[in-house]
Amino acid sequence: MKILLLALLGIFALLFGGSNLVDGSVSENISELDIDAVLASALEDISGSWYGFPAGLKIQFADDGSAQFGLDWDGTAIGYAARVWFEGQELSIQFTNYDGQEDACAFAIGQYGVHVHANGAIGFIPIDDDCHIRAEILGGSAEFNPDLIYHPVQD
């Protein structure tokens, strides 16, 4: 009886608790968990337009290796162009028009894993990136939405 009670309490804590641990990562909301997520390995896996909710950012990936980051809701370019490519399951990103204050963003290549969720959303897993702006665009920040998920949109 005690084992059953402990098991039920554990399930309740996972379903209604503040954070949940799945695959070594923490999700703040059970609705964001997607056990069926797979890692992308080709540009075709992520090509298209994506909105990050609730941040309001739009990113676009094209099959030709070009990308746009930080687009506004209406598609107006307010951000950065980039070239992107996969090496195995690691997405490399290099801005091609950065002119801001963070020197690393002008030349650094960031590496990310990209989870493709069964519901069509994608999420970025930082591997190595010295450009903090790019890291915040892709993955959120500790202060604002640390688990940013991008949802597909029709253009």
matplotlib code that plots the C-alpha trace (Angstrom):
import matplotlib.pyplot as plt

x = [0.0, 2.8, 4.5, 1.3, 0.8, 4.4, 4.0, 0.8, 2.5, 5.4, 3.1, 1.2, 4.4, 5.5, 2.2, 1.5, 4.8, 6.8, 9.5, 9.7, 12.9, 12.8, 15.8, 18.1, 16.4, 14.0, 10.7, 8.7, 5.4, 4.2, 2.4, 5.8, 7.2, 7.4, 9.0, 8.8, 11.2, 14.1, 17.3, 17.4, 20.3, 19.5, 18.3, 15.2, 14.2, 14.0, 13.4, 10.5, 9.3, 9.0, 7.6, 8.9, 6.1, 5.8, 8.9, 7.5, 10.5, 10.4, 13.2, 13.4, 15.6, 16.0, 17.2, 20.0, 21.7, 20.5, 18.6, 17.0, 16.9, 14.9, 12.2, 9.2, 5.7, 4.9, 8.1, 9.9, 13.6, 14.8, 17.5, 20.3, 21.0, 23.1, 24.4, 23.6, 24.6, 24.5, 27.4, 25.7, 23.1, 24.8, 23.5, 26.2, 25.2, 27.2, 25.8, 26.6, 25.4, 26.0, 26.9, 26.2, 28.2, 29.0, 32.2, 31.9, 28.6, 30.5, 32.6, 31.8, 30.1, 27.5, 26.6, 23.2, 21.2, 17.7, 14.8, 12.0, 8.9, 6.0, 3.7, 5.9, 7.6, 11.4, 13.7, 17.4, 19.9, 23.0, 26.3, 28.8, 28.2, 30.2, 27.5, 25.1, 22.5, 22.2, 21.9, 19.1, 17.3, 17.4, 17.0, 15.7, 17.5, 17.4, 15.5, 13.0, 11.7, 14.6, 12.9, 11.9, 10.0, 9.5, 6.2, 5.8, 3.9, 2.6, 4.0]
y = [0.0, 2.4, 1.7, 2.4, 5.6, 6.7, 5.9, 7.9, 10.9, 10.6, 10.7, 13.6, 15.5, 14.9, 16.0, 19.0, 20.0, 23.1, 21.3, 18.0, 16.0, 14.2, 13.0, 15.0, 18.4, 20.4, 21.6, 24.1, 23.0, 19.5, 20.6, 21.4, 17.9, 15.8, 12.4, 11.8, 14.6, 13.7, 15.5, 17.2, 16.3, 18.1, 21.6, 20.0, 19.0, 22.6, 24.6, 27.1, 29.9, 29.5, 31.8, 31.7, 32.1, 34.2, 36.1, 37.2, 36.3, 34.8, 32.8, 31.3, 28.5, 27.8, 24.6, 26.6, 27.2, 30.8, 31.9, 35.0, 35.6, 38.0, 38.8, 40.7, 39.2, 40.7, 39.3, 42.7, 42.0, 43.5, 40.9, 39.1, 37.0, 33.9, 30.9, 27.5, 23.9, 20.5, 18.3, 15.2, 16.3, 19.6, 22.8, 25.4, 29.0, 32.0, 35.5, 37.2, 40.8, 41.3, 45.0, 45.2, 45.6, 41.9, 41.2, 37.4, 37.6, 39.1, 36.0, 33.2, 30.0, 28.7, 25.0, 23.7, 20.6, 21.0, 19.0, 18.4, 17.6, 15.5, 18.5, 20.2, 22.6, 22.9, 23.7, 24.5, 22.9, 25.0, 23.1, 25.9, 29.6, 32.7, 34.9, 35.6, 37.4, 34.4, 32.0, 34.2, 34.3, 30.5, 29.3, 32.1, 33.4, 32.6, 35.8, 35.4, 32.0, 29.6, 26.9, 28.8, 26.7, 27.7, 26.8, 26.4, 29.0, 29.3, 32.1]
z = [0.0, 0.8, -2.5, -4.4, -2.5, -3.2, -6.9, -7.1, -5.3, -7.8, -10.8, -9.3, -8.8, -12.4, -13.8, -11.6, -10.2, -11.3, -13.2, -14.9, -15.8, -19.2, -21.1, -18.8, -19.6, -17.4, -18.7, -16.8, -18.3, -18.8, -22.0, -23.5, -23.0, -26.1, -25.6, -29.4, -30.3, -32.6, -33.5, -36.9, -39.2, -42.5, -43.5, -45.0, -41.4, -40.3, -43.5, -43.2, -40.9, -37.2, -34.5, -30.9, -28.4, -26.3, -27.4, -30.7, -32.8, -36.2, -37.8, -41.3, -42.6, -46.3, -48.0, -49.6, -46.2, -45.7, -42.7, -41.1, -37.4, -35.3, -37.8, -36.5, -36.5, -39.9, -41.4, -41.4, -41.1, -37.8, -37.2, -38.8, -41.9, -41.5, -43.3, -41.7, -42.2, -40.5, -39.6, -38.4, -35.9, -35.1, -36.7, -37.3, -37.6, -38.7, -39.0, -42.3, -41.5, -37.8, -37.0, -33.3, -30.2, -29.4, -31.3, -31.1, -33.1, -36.1, -36.7, -34.2, -35.5, -33.0, -32.8, -31.7, -31.6, -33.0, -31.5, -33.9, -31.9, -33.1, -33.0, -35.6, -33.2, -32.9, -30.0, -29.9, -27.7, -27.3, -27.8, -28.2, -29.0, -28.0, -29.4, -26.5, -28.7, -31.0, -28.0, -26.6, -29.9, -30.3, -26.7, -24.7, -21.6, -17.9, -17.3, -20.1, -21.2, -20.8, -22.9, -26.0, -28.5, -32.1, -33.8, -37.6, -39.5, -43.0, -45.1]

ax = plt.figure().add_subplot(projection="3d")
ax.plot(x, y, z, "-o")
ax.set_aspect("equal")
plt.show()
